């Protein structure tokens, strides 16, 4: 499972998904349907990658949230 570093508080307007930068996804060969870890500031959560309304988003599974500090 790949880890993507992104701001966990940067969300879609409905606050359901985490917005992800597109550049690192291409470099990591991550695409819609993949499962990744999204990490930032000592926290990490597993998420599924989807393309919604032209935006790449991570749909987090909050029960997997862990603190890495």
Buried (B, 14 or more C-beta within 10 A) or exposed (E): EBEBEBEBEEBBEEEEBBBBEEEBBEEEEBEEEBBBBBBBEEEBBBBBBBEBEEEBBBBBEEEEEEEEE
